């Protein structure tokens, strides 16, 4: 069965064969369809599964075209390997990794799991349609970015990538040069968009720490409109106290982004370190605000009309039906869609002792207020719909 890799590559490259196989309602039916395509009825199901698994382990080369039908979803820096899957609808989940989990549960994706070298992914991305994203979302974390990206996913024309693991893993690869990062980033974005050609308005919500890669990203996409989301620092830190985010957890892999992510010193408390990180993020955001095509959004102003204003900034048209979907989505918790949203800003501010609140206000409120001031200085750029 050593020659079946050629047939494997033909199948994963063929829109017709992929559609034929995905129509199978059971594992037995799927394997029967593959046997028919590969002319291998002499093999039992276990033999065929074994051969498919063997093919899954071989990185595909120029003999297979994945762009368009397949979505690259993982990048393994140590091996320089990219993993692919068949998209199942478009992402409406709060985060891209949740969408990936849903796709991986689909029968066909459980059986066929192709991988390619980074070089092949770059080649196929370069050969794809050049994409200009409709908008970028940068944020300080816990500022409403997931709410906005979730509302954007309700539109008929958008494909939303909310903290895409593929892009995260790429930017964390410190073995790549800035030029290599940009080459790969452009290829990955082209490939991600190609998987959702019927949804031409691509929105990327970056990680909080990706603000430290602003220059690298902006050099590639200088005209893409961006929003910066901020929030009262007390509320941000209270949210991390309840459920800590990666960049506030002491993850050493982020140290390559900025020295602020190195391990906390012996004389630092956890709160001291988180205050230091948030101050650094605020300062980095403030330094970028005077660039072109940026709008600031403050969490305290975030209502349905303000969300629609963000859509307009990204060039997304919202019809009446779309506005109703947005209003409905905003009734639920952005990270737990089945849970009714209850405003908790006041409760969040009570999470700290009076001494801790004083520390946060003293060390962070000036930087927060400065960001608001910088946003207003050149012109009225805080999105606010009356």
Order of alpha helices (4+ residues) and beta strands (2+ residues): alpha-alpha-alpha-alpha-beta-beta-alpha-alpha-beta-alpha-beta-alpha-beta-alpha-alpha-beta-alpha-beta-alpha-alpha-beta-alpha-alpha-alpha-alpha
